[in-house]
């Protein structure tokens, strides 16, 4: 390597990298801060400038810590390359990389991850990440380790002193601003990502040897409440927002088939999270959203465990990335991508779940069974791949993954087509249950979370729950059964403030007539409106 490269000092490299990351990788953070300023006067601009300086100082501190372990060049290149895709995802879709989003990312399969890659994303990441990293490698040769560490420590000391000086002038302003807008700290790239990753790793190490917590050692089935045979189908929807369901007041005809299906319950409810990796395990967990944690739920029984222990055959059939740990202790399978008429580009249309349910009914010998069907639903950003051409009801649609470059009309058309197709699949599942030989059948559909379609500059999902728009947290819930109910007119409608994913656990126990010490009858959405009473623990 040419010796003239060493003309560039470590101090210049650290400062240049910090300025680059503060300006380019944190453009979304700076934009959000600027939007929250009370005015555009001189005081606000000086305060904004101080935030930019503190941000640069924080990045200098991060570089100085990493260079101790990696060396300066490797540390800077790592941060630049890591920050580029994070910054793109935040700027393009509004994604914030907190703990829940990172868990969701870690549990995403390869095909799902690839759906986010397009020519525009590659170009932006190359320009903002690969190119500057290459320039750094090309024009900077490492100095002596001691000199690099000394340079980092020297800059860190200067930065900290300057931050203290800023604090002496703006302490009250910082305290008030970030107390009211604490969520903005999650936009700091890549600091927020690294901090959340470390917390997840520590939590995983701490809890990895924790034994499974038994919630109820002896749940029972109430035989008087069931016929000779029963089948409960739980359909876990994907990315369906309630306000795009015709059944819930949407002016477009997105539920043409379900409108004639004699549903016993139609309502919107609040989701537990804004990402699959949170909402799916949370809705089956005894933990409420306020107390839910990914690893806490993983280390205790869920409602499927309780139902199986009571005597049901429980089967999870997946047409999505995975069950997120919910089906770890029950029967499970993933649909095979072998039929070219319904499977292409690595995924299958949800019609495969209708076929899977037919096959299950024909092969199962269980008297009482619960089948969970995990849909691909409306998963983005490649919405156009979620429905066949015959379901392109609304046009023009958006046949690309960089959805932020589609028109509002095309994006909404594409998303609505996915809802129309979901409607078709759910109606098909109901027809299978209606025509089966099983005496008692029922189906509960609920989506895991909603979706943003460009409102307020947000796309997709995964926004921090406290700040997430209702489009990401309000989801549809539908219930059907083949036995009539005199009380079905009393089921709630259009009231997400009444019920949430927290009610799913008890509703499933009640619907399957399982007596358990974990059952809370006041949480059962169906108990009163459908006129049944689940066997409580005191009635065993």
Order of alpha helices (4+ residues) and beta strands (2+ residues): alpha-alpha-alpha-alpha-alpha-alpha-alpha-alpha-alpha-alpha-beta-beta-beta-alpha-alpha-alpha-beta-beta-beta-beta-alpha-beta-alpha-beta-beta-beta-alpha-beta-alpha-beta
